[in-house]
């Protein structure tokens, strides 16, 4: 389970990193702001979706064909030369670094979630304290905090009281109204949600910054097309007070990127053909890369293999099932207890195991399965096996035999199967 979680985190982080790098290196300098917004939104969504998708068969064959062939060959050699040897399973030490790491990860996620909810709670309380009006179909909240920056959150524009006295108030309101109209708050919420689960990934923090930057470019581009004197708007950016409060959770009237925003406003428009050609080249390339991060275990081929393992067709299948499923009893491992269990059970004509009994089987209709060895790492001195402790091993063997799949091997059908399981510490 931990391995699966770690794999999904690495895949999601890699997808986000590739998408952000392509944006910065290829797309960010164009004035195709709406296209860039769609790209960045896709960068937030793809890390959740792509690792869950089934990998195309031709991609799987390209990536895994040689590895699978080598594995099958080594298994064949092992079966021919060591088929009668016992199968061993190693249990991990009781202290798990993986569990510790997962706990630390979840704790940081929880802290970031509380921080996010607290920030939104502050915005909600701020609106309650404000004098609310309407402005062109949106709510205008006049906040008492004179050091706050103007900002927008969904359909509400927040400005401090002193802003109402400024001559350039209308430009500020139009700027924030554009943020509201284009629903930029949704982008920021998606960025914050991804950041909670990808806090370890620097590209997640970078993506959030790029999204906020793109929002400003979109609004700037729309406003300079509407106002008669674009320079008035540029002067407004320069004259904003730099020490005003600012929140990363909302769309602020931001001065931190003023120079870059003014440069982008003066930059000549990208030709439509050039802009779309970049997209046509980049998107197929990204799609091919993303296919490599899809889940190969969800392919039809693996589903077929899973169905094949639902029945036990021979003695080796039986031993492999026991070896994969057996667990060394934790109490026995802590106390340094070793032991062995001999059990037998009946196989019905339908291949179902029943009547599990400890001890040697009697009679002529007995099929001897052989021995399976379960090993674990010792945590102290190994003790002699007390007879009272053998019940731990018997419970584990009983649990395993109750989980046996249907047996299809005709040599076992209708017979009593005897198996010996040895528990050893190393």
Secondary structure by P-SEA (a helix, b strand, c coil): caaaaaaaaaaaaaaaaaaaaaaaaccccccaaaaaaaaaaaaaccccccccccccaaaaaaccaaaaaaaaaaaaaaaaccccbbbbbbbcccccaaaaaaaaaaaaaaaaaaaaaaaaaaaaaaaaaccccccccbbbbbcccccccccccccbbbbccccccccaaaaaaaaaaaaaaacaaaaaaaaaaaaaaacccaaaaaaaaaaaaaaaaaaaaaaaaccccaaaaaaaaaacccccccccccccccccaaaaaaaaaacccccaaaaaaaaaaaaaaaaaaaaaaccccccaaaaaaaaaacccccaaaaaaaaaacccccaaaaaacccbbbbbbbbbcccccccccccccccccccccbbbbbbbbbbcccccccccccaaaaaaaaaaaaaacccccccccccbbbbbbbbbbcc
